[in-house]
């Protein structure tokens, strides 16, 4: 089910980045609707989302401590649930760490160098 598409957008004509943005919205909405509230992810929904959508990224990380810190701090306003802004913020941080993880660059974010890994 596609929750994010505006009636003016045509999926076949979307750029890869536009498609990625729509996918973020779709994934959030599809998981947040499971407990009935489409605006927030409960802890259970977040755990299910991680397992279903981020399993390979999280297990392949060369910097699990840093990723763990991101996940622990995802509920930035401490209301016990994760809204879309917190979700995107967390994914952005994981993407940044993954950029360094899956490249030949040193893992500066972890305080490690590629020689130490």
N, C-alpha and C positions, 0 to 999 in steps of 0.2 A: 504494500500500500504506500502511496506517495503522498505525504502530508505537506510537503514544502513547495510544490510547484505552483507558481503564480499562473493564472490563466494566460498571461501574456508571454510566458516562456515556452519554448518548444524544445523538449529534451534532446531531440536529434540534432539540433543546431547549437547546443550548448558547448562552450569551451570545456576542456578538462577541469579547469579551476571552478567554473560554475557548477559543473556536475559534482565535483567534490564537495562544494558548499551545500548543495541540495542533499547529498548523501549524508552529511553530518546532521542536517535537520531531520531527515528521514529516520536515521538510526536513533537519534534522541527521542523523537516522537513515538516510534514503534516500541521502544523499551519503556518510556514513561507512561504510556497508556495501559500497561499491564496491571497496575494497581489502581487505575481509574483516574489519576490526576496527570494529564498530559503536559503540565507545566513544570513538573519536578520529577526527579528520579529518587526513589526510595533507596535505602541501603541494599535491599534485595535486588531491585532493578539494576542498580549500579554493578553489583557483583555479577549478575547474569550478563550484563552488557560487556564487562571486562572479559569474562570467559568466552563469550560468543564472538566478540568483535576485535579484541586486542590480545588474545592469547599468544600468538606468535611474536608480536612486538615485545610484549612484556617478558617472555621467557628468553628471547634472543638478546636482550639488552646486556651490554658489557658493563653497565652501570646500574645494577639493580637497587643499590642504596638510594641513588638519586631519584629513580622512578618511584620507589617506595615513599620517599618524602613527598613527591607530587601527589600520589594517591592519598596519602594520609591528610594532606592539606586541601583536598578538593572542595570540601564544604567551607568555603572562605568566610561566610557570614555566620557559621555555626548554628544554623537553624535545623540541622538534622536531615537535610535533603539537599540535592544538587539541582540547581536551576540550569538553564541552557548556557548562560554566561559562564558559570563555574565549570560546566562541562567543556566548553570550547577552550577556556583558559587552561584546563588540565590537559586537553589533547594537544594544544599548542606547545606546552612544555615537553610533553612526551615526544612530539615530532622533532623538536629542537635536539633533544638528547639522542633520538634515533638517527638524526642527520649525522651526528658525530659518531655514533655507534657503528653505522653501516658505511663509513667512509674510511679513507686511509689517514685522516687527520687525527692528531692527538685528542684524547678525550679530556679536554680542558675542564668541562663542566663537572667531571668527577674528581678532579685533582689528580688524575692519572695520565700517564703518557702511553702511547701505543706500545712502547717498548716494555712497559710494566704489565701489560695485559697478556 
